Amino acid sequence: MAGSNSRAEAPEAADAQPVFLLVAPQMGENIGAAARAMWNFGLDRLRLVAPRDGWPNPRAEAMASGALRVLERAALAESVAEAGADLTYVFATTARERTMTKRVVTPETAMAEARAMIGRGERVGFLFGPERAGLANADVARANAIVSVPVNPAYGSLNLAQCVLLLAYEWMRSGGEAPAEEYRMGDAHLATSGEVDRLVLHLVERLDAVGFFYPPEKRESMTASLVNLFHRAPLTEADVRTLHGVVRALAVKVPGRK
């Protein structure tokens, strides 16, 4: 694996995604875990600033199982200034209060803004500090804004890979590539409205036969509830067939009712 100076990075670094900069990472395992977190969400622009144990690092490669692409394309720099020289906007991730005037945003806001800026052709980076103490004030001062994760105030510590994962997830989410909710059908097909209506009619006929609607004046409202129930549920064709069978099997007259 060959690292390179970030300023000499290949043109593909301008792809439509942010750059993640790990500042003075202390353990190869954490670099590898961060690479996995990035690649989980399609990010592969990584820059390493003065990693403590040098670079390349076999422990990072071992930990990055399946995400070696990120490490193979990683750029190496000696300082934050060098690593971010080509960036037009930089976010610093930090959980500690800083004695400096700086805009603070959530990961969600940061990634939404990053996506908009990248869409305009800008280069955006995210700084992540070393595991033990986080970013130095001098590095935070170089950033345009701070990203702060709303965590439990009694325990606000996130390890490096967790923080990278959280930001990478927000990047993918900001693109709307994953639906907020989906209904997985497999090989099934949803029942048509007519099929559901026939199921309800079958059920009501059987319920009438066993004297279910009692007292009689409640029949209309009870039937309406059944219609609502079965049309509200996303029934498949197989569900409808099964329920027809259930209705036939359970249609037993209630003693004492006409």
Residue, then its C-alpha position, 0 to 999 in steps of 0.5 A: m500500500a502506498g500513501s501519498n501527499s494529500r496535495a498531490e492526490a489524484p484528480e478523482a479526489a474531487d468526486a462528489q463526497p467529503v474527505f475524512l481527515l484523521v488527525a494523529p490517529q494512535m492505533g492502526e486498528n482504529i484507522g482500519a475500523a474507521a475505513r470500514a465505517m467509511w466504506n459501509f456508506g460508500l466513502d473512500r476519501l481518507r487522509l491521515v495526518a501524522p499517524r503515531d505508528g507510521w504508515p502503512n500499518p499492517r494492523a490497520e489493514a487487518m482491521a479494515s477487512g473488506a475495506l482495503r480500498v479506503l486504505e489503499r487510496a489514503a493520502l498521508a500528510e504531516s499537518v492539518a494545514e497540509a492535509g486540508a490545503d485544497l479544501t474550501y470548507v472544513f468541519a471539526t468534530t469535537a465533543r469538548e467545549r472550546t473557548m473560541t467563537k465558532r459555529v456548531v452544528t449537528p451531524e445531520t446539518a453538517m452533512a446536508e450542508a456538505r452535500a450542497m457545497i459539494g454539489r456546487g463544486e466545493r471541496v469539503g473535509f471533516l477533521f477527526g481527532p486522536e483517540r485519547a484527547g481529540l483535536a487540539n485547539a489549533d486544529v479546531a481553529r482552522a475549521n470553518a465550523i464544529v460538528s457536535v454529536p448530541v450524546n448523553p452528557a454524563y458520558g459523551s465519549l465516542n471512539l474514533a470509528q464510532c464518530v466516523l461511522l455516525l458522520a458517514y451514515e449522515w452523509m448517505r442519509s442526506g442524499g436520500e438514497a435510503p428510504a425512511e421506511e420501506y415494506r419488503m415483500g419478497d416474492a409476495h404481491l399485495a392483494t387488490s382492493g377487490e380481493v380485500d373486499r371479498l374477504v370482508l364480505h366472506l367474514v361478515e357473512r360468516l359472522d352473520a350466520v353465527g350471530f356475531f353482530y349483537p345487538p343488531e343495531k351495532r352491525e353497521s358500525m362493527t362492519a365498518s370497523l372490519v372494513n377499516l381494519f382489513h383495508r388498513a393492513p397491507l395484506t398480500e394475496a397469500d394473506v387473503r387466501t389464508l384468512h379465507g381459510v381461517v374464516r371457514a374453519l372458525a365459523v361456529k355458531v354462538p349458542g343462544r344467538k339467532 
